[in-house]
Amino acid sequence: MLVVTFCIKTPHLKAQQVSSSQISEDRLNRDVYRVLFRQAALYQKLADEAEVSDKPKPYLRHILAARFQLSDDDNTTLNRLSISYQKEIDPIQKQVVELVQRFRARFPSGIIGPGMDTTPPSELAVLERQEDAVTFRYRDLLRNSMREDAFQKFHAKILEQFGKRLK
């Protein structure tokens, strides 16, 4: 008897196999930019909500700029791209969650009986590739909007900041 487990590291869900191998550079880049764009979008949402309250918090719009020493223009671009990124990713993630829920429903109480097919739906891989493509496109848009040396410093800082948490 086996038990189905899923990794819910980010809102992105997928079947997890335990291994001790190092995370690939592409996967690390993908993951740190997913975290970055999600955090930036969240800070913007919190700042928007705070503006309409009796206690505005304008510093929320500049948390990542301060942490990563971004210029005002680069921070504005990051915030704009993050909001667009989240709008594009949300429908993909919704599909992933629906697929995983249907997959889990096949295994009541998470128990896999003898002869049961435990192969995750192939659509998950397709959706993951779509999400990867969106993430890398937005990373490249951010890179193209910045001076190359500024982007390289920024990239190194986000790898340092987020990368160690994702390994």
C-alpha positions as CSV (number, residue, x, y, z in Angstrom):
1,M,0.0,0.0,0.0
2,L,1.4,3.4,-1.0
3,V,0.3,6.9,0.1
4,V,-0.1,9.8,-2.4
5,T,1.8,12.9,-1.4
6,F,1.9,16.2,-3.1
7,C,4.4,19.1,-2.8
8,I,2.7,22.4,-2.2
9,K,5.8,24.5,-2.1
10,T,4.1,27.4,-3.9
11,P,0.6,27.7,-5.3
12,H,2.0,25.4,-8.1
13,L,1.1,21.8,-7.3
14,K,2.8,18.7,-8.6
15,A,3.6,15.2,-7.6
16,Q,6.9,15.0,-5.7
17,Q,9.5,12.4,-5.8
18,V,12.0,12.4,-3.0
19,S,15.6,12.8,-4.3
20,S,18.8,14.2,-3.1
21,S,19.8,15.7,-6.5
22,Q,20.7,19.4,-6.8
23,I,18.1,21.7,-8.3
24,S,18.9,22.6,-11.9
25,E,19.8,26.2,-12.7
26,D,16.8,26.6,-15.0
27,R,14.5,25.4,-12.3
28,L,16.1,27.6,-9.7
29,N,15.7,30.6,-12.0
30,R,12.1,29.7,-12.7
31,D,11.4,29.3,-9.0
32,V,13.1,32.5,-7.8
33,Y,11.3,34.6,-10.4
34,R,7.9,33.0,-9.5
35,V,8.5,34.0,-5.9
36,L,9.7,37.5,-6.9
37,F,6.8,38.3,-9.1
38,R,4.3,36.9,-6.6
39,Q,5.8,38.9,-3.7
40,A,5.9,42.1,-5.8
41,A,2.2,41.6,-6.8
42,L,1.3,40.9,-3.2
43,Y,3.0,44.0,-1.9
44,Q,1.2,46.1,-4.5
45,K,-2.1,44.6,-3.6
46,L,-1.4,45.3,0.1
47,A,-0.4,48.9,-0.7
48,D,-3.5,49.4,-2.7
49,E,-5.7,48.1,0.1
50,A,-3.8,50.3,2.6
51,E,-4.3,53.4,0.6
52,V,-8.0,53.2,1.0
53,S,-7.8,52.6,4.7
54,D,-7.2,55.2,7.4
55,K,-3.6,54.0,7.8
56,P,-1.9,54.1,4.3
57,K,1.4,52.3,4.1
58,P,3.3,53.8,1.1
59,Y,6.5,51.9,2.1
60,L,4.9,48.6,0.8
61,R,5.4,49.8,-2.7
62,H,9.2,50.1,-2.1
63,I,10.0,47.0,0.0
64,L,11.5,45.1,-2.8
65,A,13.2,48.2,-4.3
66,A,15.0,48.8,-1.0
67,R,15.8,45.1,-0.5
68,F,17.3,44.7,-4.0
69,Q,18.5,48.4,-4.5
70,L,16.3,49.0,-7.5
71,S,16.0,52.4,-9.1
72,D,12.5,54.0,-9.1
73,D,12.1,53.1,-12.8
74,D,13.2,49.5,-12.3
75,N,10.9,49.2,-9.3
76,T,8.0,50.6,-11.2
77,T,8.6,48.1,-14.0
78,L,8.9,45.2,-11.6
79,N,5.6,46.1,-10.0
80,R,3.8,46.6,-13.4
81,L,5.2,43.3,-14.7
82,S,4.4,41.4,-11.5
83,I,0.7,42.4,-11.7
84,S,0.5,41.3,-15.3
85,Y,2.4,38.1,-14.5
86,Q,-0.1,37.2,-11.8
87,K,-3.1,37.9,-14.0
88,E,-1.6,35.5,-16.6
89,I,-0.6,32.8,-14.2
90,D,-3.8,32.7,-12.1
91,P,-5.9,30.8,-14.8
92,I,-3.1,28.3,-15.3
93,Q,-2.8,27.7,-11.5
94,K,-6.6,27.3,-11.3
95,Q,-6.4,24.5,-13.9
96,V,-3.6,22.8,-12.0
97,V,-5.5,22.8,-8.8
98,E,-8.6,21.4,-10.5
99,L,-6.5,18.6,-12.1
100,V,-4.8,17.7,-8.8
101,Q,-8.2,17.6,-7.0
102,R,-9.6,15.2,-9.6
103,F,-6.4,13.1,-9.4
104,R,-6.6,13.0,-5.5
105,A,-10.3,12.0,-5.7
106,R,-9.2,8.8,-7.3
107,F,-7.5,7.8,-4.1
108,P,-9.9,7.9,-1.1
109,S,-8.0,8.7,2.1
110,G,-4.8,9.0,0.0
111,I,-4.5,5.2,-0.2
112,I,-3.4,3.5,-3.4
113,G,-4.7,0.1,-3.9
114,P,-2.9,-2.7,-5.7
115,G,-2.9,-2.2,-9.5
116,M,-4.1,1.4,-9.3
117,D,-2.6,3.8,-11.8
118,T,-0.6,6.5,-9.9
119,T,0.6,8.4,-12.9
120,P,-0.2,12.1,-12.6
121,P,-2.3,13.5,-15.4
122,S,-0.2,14.4,-18.4
123,E,-2.0,17.8,-18.5
124,L,0.0,18.8,-15.4
125,A,3.3,18.7,-17.4
126,V,1.7,20.8,-20.1
127,L,0.5,23.3,-17.6
128,E,3.9,23.4,-15.9
129,R,5.5,24.1,-19.3
130,Q,3.0,26.9,-19.9
131,E,3.7,28.4,-16.5
132,D,7.5,28.1,-17.1
133,A,7.2,29.9,-20.4
134,V,5.2,32.8,-18.8
135,T,7.7,33.1,-16.0
136,F,10.7,33.2,-18.3
137,R,9.0,35.6,-20.6
138,Y,8.3,38.0,-17.7
139,R,11.9,37.6,-16.4
140,D,13.2,38.5,-19.9
141,L,10.9,41.5,-20.1
142,L,12.3,42.7,-16.8
143,R,15.8,42.1,-17.9
144,N,15.2,43.9,-21.2
145,S,13.8,46.9,-19.3
146,M,16.9,47.3,-17.1
147,R,20.6,48.1,-17.8
148,E,22.4,44.8,-18.1
149,D,24.8,45.5,-15.2
150,A,21.8,46.5,-13.0
151,F,20.0,43.3,-13.9
152,Q,23.0,41.1,-13.2
153,K,23.4,42.6,-9.7
154,F,19.6,42.3,-9.1
155,H,19.6,38.7,-10.4
156,A,22.5,37.7,-8.1
157,K,20.6,39.3,-5.1
158,I,17.4,37.5,-5.8
159,L,19.2,34.2,-6.2
160,E,20.9,34.8,-2.9
161,Q,17.6,35.9,-1.2
162,F,15.2,33.3,-2.6
163,G,17.4,30.6,-3.9
164,K,18.6,29.2,-0.6
165,R,15.0,28.8,0.5
166,L,14.1,26.8,-2.7
167,K,16.9,24.3,-2.7
